[in-house]
Amino acid sequence: MNFKKTWILTRDGSNTLKIENLKETYHSLEGAITESQFVYLNMGLRFWQNANPKSNCSIFEMGYGTGLLAYLTFLNNSETCIDYTSLEAYPLSLTDYKQLNYNELLNSKTGISFLAFSRLSWETEHKLNSKFKLIKHQTLFEQFSRNHFFDLIYYDAFGAHAQPNLWEKHWMKKCYDLLNKGGVWVSFCAKGSVRRALQEVGFTVERLPGPPGKREMLRAVKP
């Protein structure tokens, strides 16, 4: 997907990228960092941690994108041992990463800056500290398979208007099958057809208040 990308300053002062051909941005224009923290860390990871105190967490991210969500999870984790797996069919270039201002905004006390994090190789497991392991796969979700289960899915594909196929019922079923019992699926999406698809494949689904600029979002739990 070698489309032209331009950077945009979002309302919380953090940058995101826009793919002109798809008329799609990687994050909300209300705030790239704000959206990621609200939807995935607060409503996803913190929710799972509260239900599973002192347990290790295996996270699957559908859509590595700019790497912001993976990096925020790394920076904001202090208690849980996290095994983080992310997919991206069309990785950004280092030039793209340098257009973003996360290096300046996200002050890392870990010694690993956002750009250093972004340079980590694909298809290799990286143990970044005693509590965080990361592996990135360059592949389509349709082609991804795994013989172990996850506890939490960050479903962060582009919106349904840009990638409608990734929000269909059979991919929600794949998410269900990838999760452990009690596992959590979370996304910025609030589309009714997605909520119904999640329910039809077996999830218990909640409509939650969304991040700034968005009325609702979805969270689903595998019973």
TIVEX-270441 format. One line per 3 residues: number of its first residue (from 1); their letters; for each residue x, y, z of C-alpha. Coordinates in nm, 4 decimals, always signed. Example, Ala and Ser with C-alpha at 12.3 -4.5 7.8 and 13.67 -1.06 7.14 Angstrom:
# TIVEX-270441
1 = AS = +1.2300/-0.4500/+0.7800  +1.3670/-0.1060/+0.7140
//
This chain:
# TIVEX-270441
1 = MNF = +0.0000/+0.0000/+0.0000  +0.2417/+0.2611/-0.1245  -0.0017/+0.5516/-0.0931
4 = KKT = +0.0910/+0.9121/-0.0352  +0.0878/+1.0036/+0.3336  +0.0825/+1.3456/+0.4952
7 = WIL = +0.1136/+1.4315/+0.8635  -0.1591/+1.6127/+1.0535  -0.1453/+1.7804/+1.3928
10 = TRD = -0.4325/+1.6511/+1.6081  -0.6059/+1.8474/+1.8825  -0.4011/+1.7081/+2.1711
13 = GSN = -0.0769/+1.8220/+2.0054  +0.0261/+1.4791/+1.8747  +0.0672/+1.4039/+1.5061
16 = TLK = -0.0972/+1.1393/+1.2952  -0.0684/+1.0382/+0.9308  -0.3340/+1.0609/+0.6607
19 = IEN = -0.3526/+0.8331/+0.3577  -0.4842/+1.0621/+0.0884  -0.6130/+0.7877/-0.1442
22 = LKE = -0.8261/+0.6307/+0.1295  -0.9213/+0.9622/+0.2921  -0.8292/+0.7930/+0.6186
25 = TYH = -0.6145/+0.8947/+0.9160  -0.4327/+0.6549/+1.1464  -0.5880/+0.8204/+1.4530
28 = SLE = -0.8680/+1.0510/+1.5565  -0.8155/+1.4169/+1.4713  -0.9311/+1.4906/+1.8275
31 = GAI = -0.6007/+1.3471/+1.9519  -0.3837/+1.0551/+1.8450  -0.2395/+0.9900/+2.1918
34 = TES = -0.5679/+1.0711/+2.3681  -0.7648/+0.8238/+2.1558  -0.5103/+0.5438/+2.1949
37 = QFV = -0.4905/+0.5830/+2.5729  -0.8664/+0.6097/+2.6200  -0.9827/+0.3264/+2.3949
40 = YLN = -0.7101/+0.0663/+2.4269  -0.5236/+0.1293/+2.7514  -0.8073/+0.2534/+2.9732
43 = MGL = -1.1033/+0.0590/+2.8321  -0.8984/-0.2422/+2.7215  -0.5808/-0.3166/+2.9171
46 = RFW = -0.6875/-0.1586/+3.2493  -1.0243/-0.3348/+3.2278  -0.8524/-0.6709/+3.1727
49 = QNA = -0.5990/-0.6065/+3.4510  -0.8737/-0.5208/+3.6992  -1.0434/-0.8531/+3.6232
52 = NPK = -0.7149/-1.0463/+3.6267  -0.4856/-0.8913/+3.8910  -0.1287/-1.0243/+3.8963
55 = SNC = -0.1835/-1.2320/+3.5802  +0.0362/-1.2172/+3.2700  -0.1324/-1.0707/+2.9628
58 = SIF = -0.0936/-1.1801/+2.6016  -0.1983/-0.8951/+2.3712  -0.2769/-0.9144/+2.0008
61 = EMG = -0.2861/-0.5883/+1.8071  -0.4622/-0.5931/+1.4735  -0.2996/-0.3001/+1.2926
64 = YGT = +0.0452/-0.1858/+1.4131  +0.0161/+0.1338/+1.2066  +0.2377/+0.4081/+1.3487
67 = GLL = +0.3393/+0.1919/+1.6447  +0.1909/+0.4453/+1.8872  -0.0362/+0.1978/+2.0642
70 = AYL = +0.2373/-0.0629/+2.1094  +0.4741/+0.2044/+2.2421  +0.2153/+0.3500/+2.4817
73 = TFL = +0.1438/+0.0013/+2.6163  +0.5158/-0.0483/+2.6706  +0.5574/+0.2894/+2.8456
76 = NNS = +0.2493/+0.2554/+3.0652  +0.3060/-0.0982/+3.1857  +0.4660/-0.1427/+3.5278
79 = ETC = +0.2906/-0.4396/+3.6881  +0.1774/-0.6934/+3.4278  +0.4100/-0.9153/+3.2252
82 = IDY = +0.2973/-0.8491/+2.8672  +0.3602/-1.0603/+2.5595  +0.2678/-0.8284/+2.2710
85 = TSL = +0.2029/-0.9496/+1.9149  +0.1202/-0.7031/+1.6391  +0.0294/-0.7375/+1.2709
88 = EAY = +0.0812/-0.4904/+0.9909  +0.0517/-0.5788/+0.6234  +0.1986/-0.2483/+0.5056
91 = PLS = +0.4596/-0.1161/+0.7513  +0.5539/+0.2494/+0.7496  +0.9018/+0.3622/+0.6531
94 = LTD = +1.1443/+0.5255/+0.8937  +1.0765/+0.8514/+0.7069  +0.7077/+0.8148/+0.7973
97 = YKQ = +0.7920/+0.7561/+1.1643  +1.0115/+1.0659/+1.1671  +0.7134/+1.2781/+1.0561
100 = LNY = +0.5480/+1.2006/+1.3890  +0.6281/+1.3950/+1.7069  +0.5954/+1.1080/+1.9548
103 = NEL = +0.9689/+1.1118/+2.0231  +0.9318/+1.4630/+2.1675  +0.5930/+1.4191/+2.3387
106 = LNS = +0.6446/+1.0804/+2.5003  +0.9235/+1.1102/+2.7530  +1.0603/+0.7621/+2.8002
109 = KTG = +1.2392/+0.6784/+3.1237  +1.3088/+0.3317/+2.9846  +1.5940/+0.4426/+2.7608
112 = ISF = +1.4029/+0.3339/+2.4497  +1.2757/+0.6275/+2.2480  +0.9847/+0.6041/+2.0053
115 = LAF = +1.2217/+0.6056/+1.7077  +1.4383/+0.3342/+1.8631  +1.1218/+0.1334/+1.9271
118 = SRL = +1.0164/+0.1887/+1.5654  +1.3477/+0.0539/+1.4375  +1.2969/-0.2857/+1.6064
121 = SWE = +1.3099/-0.5576/+1.3429  +1.0066/-0.7470/+1.2179  +0.9582/-1.1243/+1.2670
124 = TEH = +1.1885/-1.1188/+1.5713  +1.0905/-1.1438/+1.9373  +1.2291/-0.8513/+2.1366
127 = KLN = +1.2471/-0.8686/+2.5169  +1.2545/-0.4994/+2.6021  +1.2587/-0.5477/+2.9786
130 = SKF = +1.1538/-0.8059/+3.2360  +0.7850/-0.7276/+3.1782  +0.7468/-0.6631/+2.8056
133 = KLI = +0.8078/-0.8781/+2.4981  +0.7216/-0.7631/+2.1461  +0.6990/-0.9346/+1.8101
136 = KHQ = +0.5741/-0.7659/+1.4909  +0.4577/-0.9678/+1.1921  +0.4316/-0.8263/+0.8422
139 = TLF = +0.1262/-1.0123/+0.7200  -0.2440/-0.9786/+0.6509  -0.4908/-1.0687/+0.9257
142 = EQF = -0.6441/-1.3113/+0.6776  -0.3154/-1.5036/+0.6664  -0.2305/-1.4923/+1.0371
145 = SRN = -0.2551/-1.8098/+1.2450  -0.1430/-1.8897/+1.5977  -0.1409/-2.2058/+1.8083
148 = HFF = -0.1814/-2.0242/+2.1392  -0.4482/-1.7866/+2.2639  -0.4533/-1.4198/+2.3594
151 = DLI = -0.6079/-1.2387/+2.6564  -0.6699/-0.9038/+2.4894  -0.7228/-0.7919/+2.1306
154 = YYD = -0.6671/-0.4317/+2.0282  -0.8708/-0.4220/+1.7075  -0.7309/-0.1152/+1.5371
157 = AFG = -0.7902/-0.1638/+1.1651  -0.8809/+0.1363/+0.9528  -1.2472/+0.2326/+0.9685
160 = AHA = -1.5144/+0.0346/+0.7864  -1.5387/+0.2910/+0.5057  -1.1697/+0.2311/+0.4211
163 = QPN = -1.1356/-0.1416/+0.5021  -1.4924/-0.2806/+0.5157  -1.3810/-0.6430/+0.4758
166 = LWE = -1.1938/-0.6405/+0.8088  -1.5139/-0.5678/+1.0013  -1.7189/-0.8586/+0.8683
169 = KHW = -1.8621/-1.1370/+1.0826  -1.6085/-1.4078/+0.9897  -1.3199/-1.1867/+1.1119
172 = MKK = -1.5015/-1.1249/+1.4376  -1.5271/-1.5045/+1.4644  -1.1529/-1.5304/+1.4078
175 = CYD = -1.0991/-1.2839/+1.6935  -1.3273/-1.4930/+1.9153  -1.1301/-1.8068/+1.8335
178 = LLN = -0.7975/-1.6311/+1.9086  -0.9009/-1.5364/+2.2626  -0.8821/-1.7237/+2.5895
181 = KGG = -1.2025/-1.7607/+2.7894  -1.2608/-1.4246/+2.9562  -1.0537/-1.2547/+2.6876
184 = VWV = -1.1345/-0.8994/+2.5819  -1.1781/-0.7442/+2.2367  -1.1736/-0.3637/+2.2253
187 = SFC = -1.1999/-0.1091/+1.9448  -1.2773/+0.2537/+1.8631  -1.5548/+0.1224/+1.6365
190 = AKG = -1.9197/+0.1598/+1.7376  -2.0859/+0.0477/+1.4125  -2.4095/-0.1429/+1.4679
193 = SVR = -2.3260/-0.4165/+1.2173  -1.9959/-0.4835/+1.3995  -2.1709/-0.4985/+1.7378
196 = RAL = -2.4228/-0.7486/+1.5997  -2.1488/-0.9579/+1.4376  -1.9619/-0.9759/+1.7691
199 = QEV = -2.2778/-1.0871/+1.9483  -2.3607/-1.3453/+1.6819  -2.0225/-1.5180/+1.7139
202 = GFT = -2.0593/-1.5458/+2.0925  -1.9190/-1.2308/+2.2533  -2.0864/-1.0382/+2.5335
205 = VER = -2.0753/-0.6828/+2.3986  -2.0834/-0.3422/+2.5671  -2.1348/-0.0039/+2.4088
208 = LPG = -1.9193/+0.2395/+2.6044  -1.8774/+0.6176/+2.5968  -1.6172/+0.6954/+2.3329
211 = PPG = -1.3045/+0.9102/+2.3393  -1.3238/+1.2862/+2.2685  -1.5096/+1.3473/+1.9439
214 = KRE = -1.6745/+1.0033/+1.9387  -2.0024/+0.9207/+2.1121  -1.9492/+0.5462/+2.1564
217 = MLR = -1.7003/+0.2595/+2.1223  -1.7243/-0.1180/+2.1629  -1.5818/-0.3691/+2.4086
220 = AVK = -1.6534/-0.7397/+2.3931  -1.5740/-1.0285/+2.6286  -1.5525/-1.3989/+2.5453
223 = P = -1.7674/-1.5787/+2.8082
//
